[in-house]
Amino acid sequence: MVFKKITLIGTSSESFDAAADDAIARAESTLNNVKWIEVEHLGVEVANAPGGREYQAEVEVAFELEE
């Protein structure tokens, strides 16, 4: 088996959990053979964010390459 890893950044105005869920949901809906996802970094944008804060979760997505 061979895997590829990509980095995605999910965002939410609610929480870090919601930001990570955003990235995970996108990965699962657009990639085949997703095997695991690791949360790498968390951040908050406070400048220019509508409503005051934007939570961000950077995740690494590993998926198996097809033969």
Secondary structure as a PSIPRED ss2 file (coil, helix, strand):
# PSIPRED VFORMAT (PSIPRED V4.0)

   1 M C   1.000  0.000  0.000
   2 V C   1.000  0.000  0.000
   3 F E   0.000  0.000  1.000
   4 K E   0.000  0.000  1.000
   5 K E   0.000  0.000  1.000
   6 I E   0.000  0.000  1.000
   7 T E   0.000  0.000  1.000
   8 L E   0.000  0.000  1.000
   9 I E   0.000  0.000  1.000
  10 G E   0.000  0.000  1.000
  11 T E   0.000  0.000  1.000
  12 S E   0.000  0.000  1.000
  13 S C   1.000  0.000  0.000
  14 E C   1.000  0.000  0.000
  15 S C   1.000  0.000  0.000
  16 F H   0.000  1.000  0.000
  17 D H   0.000  1.000  0.000
  18 A H   0.000  1.000  0.000
  19 A H   0.000  1.000  0.000
  20 A H   0.000  1.000  0.000
  21 D H   0.000  1.000  0.000
  22 D H   0.000  1.000  0.000
  23 A H   0.000  1.000  0.000
  24 I H   0.000  1.000  0.000
  25 A H   0.000  1.000  0.000
  26 R H   0.000  1.000  0.000
  27 A H   0.000  1.000  0.000
  28 E H   0.000  1.000  0.000
  29 S H   0.000  1.000  0.000
  30 T H   0.000  1.000  0.000
  31 L C   1.000  0.000  0.000
  32 N C   1.000  0.000  0.000
  33 N C   1.000  0.000  0.000
  34 V E   0.000  0.000  1.000
  35 K E   0.000  0.000  1.000
  36 W E   0.000  0.000  1.000
  37 I E   0.000  0.000  1.000
  38 E E   0.000  0.000  1.000
  39 V E   0.000  0.000  1.000
  40 E E   0.000  0.000  1.000
  41 H E   0.000  0.000  1.000
  42 L E   0.000  0.000  1.000
  43 G E   0.000  0.000  1.000
  44 V E   0.000  0.000  1.000
  45 E E   0.000  0.000  1.000
  46 V C   1.000  0.000  0.000
  47 A C   1.000  0.000  0.000
  48 N C   1.000  0.000  0.000
  49 A C   1.000  0.000  0.000
  50 P C   1.000  0.000  0.000
  51 G C   1.000  0.000  0.000
  52 G C   1.000  0.000  0.000
  53 R C   1.000  0.000  0.000
  54 E E   0.000  0.000  1.000
  55 Y E   0.000  0.000  1.000
  56 Q E   0.000  0.000  1.000
  57 A E   0.000  0.000  1.000
  58 E E   0.000  0.000  1.000
  59 V E   0.000  0.000  1.000
  60 E E   0.000  0.000  1.000
  61 V E   0.000  0.000  1.000
  62 A E   0.000  0.000  1.000
  63 F E   0.000  0.000  1.000
  64 E E   0.000  0.000  1.000
  65 L C   1.000  0.000  0.000
  66 E C   1.000  0.000  0.000
  67 E C   1.000  0.000  0.000
